[in-house]
Amino acid sequence: MVNRFAFPLPASVVFSLIGYPEEDTEMLKSWCFDRLKITWGRPLPEEQLEAVEKMASFFDYIENFVHERAENLQNDYTSDLLRIRA
């Protein structure tokens, strides 16, 4: 139940509202799990390093996404926040 509905459906809805491309959903979900491992888990040192490296990729993705969205505002929450900021 959890694997099928509790995470995938809310994640897809939130990602859609933010404006992330649908084809990035699986990658974004993977990065969310890495974040959970670091925040709430007890990963081994080698797992910590791998998860933190993936989190750095996630942060780069987000930064690039916001910069691209600022150049091309659309009908999503990210663009709304950028309009308010401007």
N, C-alpha and C positions, 0 to 999 in steps of 0.2 A: 504494500500500500504506500509506504513512504517513498520508495524508489520510483514508483510509477506516478504518484499524484502529489505528494506533500512537498516535494522540492521542484520537480520539473514544471508543473503548471504555474505556480507563483513566480518562479524564476523567468519563465517565458513571458509572462505578463509584465513583470517589472522591466525586463530587458527591452521589451517592445515599447513600453511607455518612455523609457530613457531615450530610445531611438537607435539602439544597437542593431546592426544588421542581423537578420534571422540566421544567416549562415555562420555567425560567430557564436551562436548559443551554446554549443557543446564546449567550445574552448572557454567561454566565460564561466560555465558551470564548473569545469575542471579547476579553473583558477579560484573559484569560490571554495571548493573543497580544500585546496591548498591553504587558503587563508584560515579556514576552520581548524586545520591540523595545527597550525602555528598558534592560533589564539586559544583553542580549547583542548588540544590534544597533548600527547606526550610522545612526539616523534623522536626517533633515534637521531643522533647528530647528522648522519648522512641524509636522512629524510628531511631534517631541518634545512640543510643547505639546498637541497633540490626544491623544496617548497618555497624558500625565500627567493631563489632565483626565478621561479615561476611568478611569484608575487611582483618582482621587479618588472617582469614582462607585462603583467597586468597593469601596473601603474603607468608604464610607458604607453600601453594601448589606450588607457583612459585619457592621458594627457593629449595624445595625438587625436583621439576622437573629439575631444572638446575643441581643440584648435581647428580641426576640419569643420566641425559643426559651426563654429563662429564665422567661418568663411562662407558657409552655405546653410543658413538657418532653415529649419524645416518645421513640421508640425509635430513636435515631441517635447518632452519635459526639459531636456537639455537646452533646446533652442529657446524655450520659454524663460528659463533661468538666465540665459545669455541676454535675452531682450531686456529683462528686468535689470540686469547688471549695467547694461548700456544706458 
